[in-house]
Amino acid sequence: MNTPSRPTFGHRVLWAPVLAVLAILASLGLGDPAQGAVPHDPSPVSPARPAAPASSTLLRTPPQAQQTISIRTYLPAVIAQAAAANYEARALWVTRYDWTTYGQVPRPEAIDTIVARAAKAGFNMIFFQVRAHGDAYYTPGLEPWAARLTGTNGATLGQDPGWDPLARMLERAHARGLQVHAYINVYTAWLGTTAPPHTTPEHIFWAFSYMPGSNWAYWRQWDRNHHPMNLNTGYLWASPGVEFVEDHTVAVARDMVSRYPVDGLHLDLVRYAGADYSCDPRSEERYGRTCFSDWDYTGFQRSLVTHLVGRMDTEVRPLRPNLMLSAAVWWYPIDQWGFGCSEGYNDYYQDSQAWLAAGLVDAVAPMLYGCPALEDLGNWTAVVRDFQAHSAGRYVLPGISAEVNSFSAIAERIAAARAAGATGQALFSYTSLNAHNYWDDLANGPYAQPAAPPPIP
């Protein structure tokens, strides 16, 4: 896929120490008051929730307003950059399960605790989940409020919780100098054995079924026996081969990025459900032959996923200057080492290294856990080095599991990633770190020296 060239904004980051010094001088009375100072409120007032769009027409914040907001919000980050000796992405995955619980209504203070612990430990970037399966952990928008925000797994879908988790996260994290990257599940459409209730806006389970020419099964992923995926105890997946699935997903990202001053967009589950999918009617119609009738079909499926990633690059990224586009990707594309685990390229039709080569994403975060062979540090490092060799000038942020009994397993992987030339790392996840209380270990160990998030490559 050919992608248009686009300017990078690394030069803006290089001005950060200068801006910080000017702000400090002004506060000490050493600057020229007539020139004005960077506005900063040490006790920020909770912002009003961003207004929801009146229709599917997307709202765009004027570039001037975006710049003003970023200046007000980012003074702590600017000062942190001035003090930092280097750039390194230190990302923390925060999933919906990290702060919501079935049967309990989550409180806004949960977000404050997450941010405080992350900042104290030395993280500078939070991947905050805002979309799980056609729902929203922010003010709608094109999709309904998530049910977990009101204490259920589905029955209260669409009910307003009375506060905005993404707005709260942005306010608290930016005040502490942390970036917030909105993390969305891409192709998952629902979770559980019971269909979602009707809502306003309508959930994609129903919206996709009512699309012209569609029905209850048309938009889903189908297996090799041409059976559509049904509701189950896991995720129900939408097909990358159905155009309106892609259109809607991109529209959701556009709407959210245009209304919130997020620092990045982080894609997850941007792949097929498994090796046996998808033989849905629309994919076969577009391909022109029966699914998996030749090897070209798997390449066709990879191209569909890559096309969506490319649209995120060309349609969503330009809405907000310096937006970082990243993706959580399978532990490796090809098992060239004989580790015996599944492959992103052949089993999930995800060509993550091609995204790097084409410049479609700024960073990938390979999820280097779950495969038993990757418990060995040497094997883990070999995969990191392979990703780094194919990074094409983009960033590789190796994913590290915090569900380990000794902090040394985390520290060793951070050191190995640095030695391999990786731009940073991403830890999974908040709950595991908190359960083992590894916050001080990070702050006094690998993250003892401050680092600023890297600029857009």
N, C-alpha and C positions, 0 to 999 in steps of 0.2 A: 504494500500500500504506500503510495506516495503521500507524504505529509508536507504541508507548506512550511517553509522556514518561519521561525518566530523569534523575536528578540528575547534575550535573557536579561535578567535584572540583577545579576551579581554585583554590578557597580553600586546599586543602592545599598546592599548589605555592607560594602566597604566603607560607606559613610557613617555607619552606625557608631563607631567610637567617637567621631567628630561631633555628631549630634549629642551624644551623651556628655561630652566635655562641655559643650556650649550650654546644655541644660543645667549642669552642675554649677558652672560659672555664673549663670544668670540667677540661680537660686541663692548664691553667695553675694549677689550684688556686684559682681565683677564684670558682668556683661552690660550691654546697653539696653536699658528697659524699654527704650523707644522701639527697639526691634522686636520686642515681644519674646515670650518664652514658650517652650513647648507646653501646652496645657496638661496638667496632671492633677488628678484628684486622688490623694492617698486613701480616701475612704469612698470608693466608687459607689454610686447609687445603683441599685438594681435596675437594669434597663427594662423598658416595656417590651413585651413579646413582639417580635416582628409581625407585621400585619400579614394575614394570609391573602393570597391572590383571590380576586373576585371570580376568576374563571381559570381555565388552563393557560390563559395568556400569562407569560412570565414577567415578573417584575425585575427590573434591573436598577441597581443603585448607581447613580452617576459617578464616573471616575473620580470627580473632585470630592464627593462625599466619602467614597471608599478611602481615599488618601487621608482625609481628615480623621476618620474613625481609626485608621491604623496608627496614626501619630499619637492620638490620645491613649489608645489601648496599649501601645507597645513601649512606652517609656521604660518599664521595668526590664523588658527584653533587650532594649537598646543598651541600657546600663550593663546588663549581663554580658552582652557581646563585647562591650568595651573592656570588661574585666577578664574575659575568657582568653585563654592562651591558644585555643585551637577550635576548629569546627569538628563536631561529631554529632550525628543523630543518635539520641538516646531515647528511644520510643518505648512507650508502654501501651499495650493493648488493653482497653477497657471495654468489655462486652456488656451487653444488657444484663447478663446473669451476675455480673460483679456487684451490682448495686440494686437490683430488683429481685423480689422473692414472691413466689406464688402465695396468695392468701394474705399478703401484706401490701399496704400502699406505701411506696417509697417516698421519702422526705427529701426536700432540696438539700438539706444538710449533708446527705450522703455524698453529693458531688463535692462539697467543700472539703470533706475528709479525704477523698481520693486525691484532689489537687494538692492539699497540704502534704500528704505523704509522698506523693510523686516529686514535688518540688524539693522537699527535704532530702530525698534520696539522691537527687542530682539528675533526674530526667529533665529533658527539655522539649519533649514532644509526646502528645497523647493521641492515640488512635481511638476515638470515641465513637462507639457504635450508635448510629442514628436510624438505621433501617435494617430490620431482620428478615421480614417476609411480607413485603407490601404494606408495612406500617411505618409510623413516624414517631421518633423520640424528639420531636420539635413541633412547633405550631404548623398544622397543615395549611397550605400545601395541597398536593395532589393525591395524598394518601392519608388514611385516617390515623388518629392517635393510637399508639400501641396499647394493647390491653394490659400489659404488665405494669403500665403506669398507674392503673387503677386496681391492681391486685389480682388479676385473673390471666389465664392463658388465651382467652378468646372471647368470653362472654361480654366483657366490657369494651371490646374494640370500638374505637371512635369516641369514647367518653373523654371529655376534657379533664385533665388532672388538676387544672388550676395553676400550673406553672410550666415552664419550658426548660427541659433538661439541657438542651444544646445551648440556649442563651445563658443559662446558669454556668455551664462548663466554660463557655467562652469568657464570660466576665471574670470568673475566679481564676482560671488558668492564665489569661493574659495579664492579670494583675500580678501574678507571680512569675511572669516571664516565660511561661510555657506555651508552645504552639498547640493548637487543636486541629487535628485532621479528622474530618467527618468520615466515618467508616461505614460503608454500606454493603450489605449482601446483595449480589447482583441478580442471580437467576432463581433464587428461592421465593416461592409464591405463597406458601402457607406451611404451618406446622401442626400436626395432630390429625386425629381421626374424624373430627367434626368440622363441618364447613363453617367459615366465619359468618357472623351476622351481617345483615345489610347495614350500611353506614353512609354518612355523608362526609367527605367524598366516598364513593363506592370502593370497596376493596377490590384488588385486581382479580381475585378468585371469581368474582361476579362480572367485573368490568370486561375482562378478557373473554368470558363466556358469552357475553352479549354483543361482542363486536360483530359487525357485518360479515357474514360468511363463516363465523366461528360457532362453536358450541362448547359444551362442558369439557370435551376432551381435546379439541383441535389444538389448543395452545400449549398443551403439556408435552413433556418429554415422553416418548414411546420406546419400549424395548425392542429387541431384535425380532420378537414374535409379533410385533405390531399391536401390542397391548399398551394402552395409555397408562401412565402412572396414576394411581389412585391415592386418595387420602390414606395416610399411614402414620405410624408413631414418629416418623422422622419428617424430613422436609418433602413437600411437593414442589417439583421443579418445573419452571417454564422453559420452553424451547428457544434456543438462540436462533433457530431457523425461521421463526415467526416474526415478521417485520414489526407488528405492533408491540410485541414484547420489548424489542430493542428501543423502539421509539419512546415508549413510556418510561423505560428505565433512564434513558438519557434526559428526558423531560424532568423527571424527579430530581436528578442531579443538578440540572440547570436551575430549577426553581429554588432548591435549597442553597446552592452556592450564591445565587443572586441576592438572597435575602439575609444571609448570615456571613459575618467576616471571618470565615474559616481560613486556616492557613494551608489546608490541603484537603484532597479528596482521596480516600483510601478504599480500594476495591477488594472485596473478598468474595469467595465462592463464584468467581468469574471463570466458570468452566462448566463442563457437563457433569451429570450426576454419577456417571460411571462409564465403563468401557462398552456396555451394552446399549447405550443411548446415543442418538435418538432417531427412531424411525417414524417420526410423526409425518403426517400427510404433506404438510407445507414444505418440510425439508426435502422430502423425496421429489416433490414437484419442482422445486427450485434446482435440485441436482440433476433431474432428468432421468434418473434410473433408480432402481431399488436400493435401499440403504445397504451399505457394506457389501455391495456387489463387486466392488473392486477397492484397491487401496486408496484411490483418489477421494473416496468418501470421507475418510478420516481427515485428509487435508482440507476438504471442503468445510468440515465442521470446525477445524481450527481457524479457518479463515473467517467464519461467522463470529466467533468469540473475539478474534483480533479486530474485526470491523467495529464491534461495539467499543472496544478500548480506544480505537482510533477516533471514534466520534466523541468520546470523553475528552480526548486531547484537543480536537479542533473546535468543539462546540461548548464545552464546559470550562476548560482552562482559561480561555480569553476573557471570561466574565469577571475575573478577579486577578489583577496583577500579582505575580509572585505566588500563585497557587501551585502547590506541589501535587502532582498526580502520582500515586503509588499503588501497588497491588500486593496483597498477600498471595503467594504462589506456592505450588506444590513443592515438596522437599527437593526434588530434582526432575528435570525433563526426561532424561534417559538414564537408565541404570547401567552406566558403563563400568561400574565397579563390581557388579554381581552381588549387590547387597540383598536382593530378593524382595524388595518392596515395590509397590506400584509406581508407575511413571506418570508425570504430569502430561507429557507429550502424547503418549499412546493410550493411556487409560482414562484421561479426563479431557483430552483434546485442547490442552492449554499450552500455547507456544510462548512461554514467558520470555525466553531469551531473544525471540524475534521481536518482541515489543521493545526490548532494550536496544537492539540493533537499529530499529526503525525510529527510535526516539519518541515512541508513543507514550512512554511513562518516564518519570524522573527517577523512580526508584522501585525496586522489588524487595519484598521481605520474604525470602524462602522460609517456610515453616519447618525448621529442621528439628522436628520432634515427632514422636509417634511411630517412626520406623525404628525397630530395635537396633539395627546396625548403626544408627546415628547416636546411640548412647556411647559409642566409642569415640573419644576425642579425635583420634587420627582420621577416622572415617568422616566425622563431622567437618573437620578442617578441609578434607579433600573436596567435599561438595562446595564449601565456601569458595575455595580457590577456583573451582570450575565456573561458578557464577561470576566471580570477579574477572576471570579471563574473557568472559562474554559480556561484560558490562557496557562496552562501547561508550565509555565516558559517563555513563549514568551511575546511579548509586545502588549498592547492594547492602541491605540491612539484614544480616542473618537473624532468623527467629530463634530465640533461646527459651526453652521451657523453664519456668520457675518452680515446677512441681518436682523438685529434687530434694533429697534429704540432707545434702551438704551444699553450702554456698560455694564451695570450691568448684563445683561443676559449672556454676554460672560464671565465676571469675575466670576460669580457664578458657571458656568459650569467648568471653569478651576479649581476652588477651589474644586468642588465636585469630579472631576476626580482625583485630587491629593489625596483627602481624601479616595477615593475608592482604591487607590494603583496603578492607571494607570501610565504607564511610561512616558506619555506625552499626547499631544493632537494635533489635526490637524484642522486648521480653513479654512472654505470655504466661500468665496474665496477672492483673491486679489481685484477684482472689488468691492465687497461689503465692505470690509474694507476701501478701498480708498474712496468710495462714502460717508461713514459716518465719514471719517477721524479719525479712531480709533487708528492710529499708536502711538500717544503720550500716549493714555490711556493704551495701552499695556506696553509701555516702562516705564511709571511711576507707573504702577500697578502690574499686575501678573508677568510681565517679568522684573521687576526692578533689580532683582538679576540675574546675568548671569548663564547660564547652558550650559554644553556641551552635544552634542548628545550622547545617550547611546551606549555602545559597542554592538557588535553582541551577542545575548543571547546564 
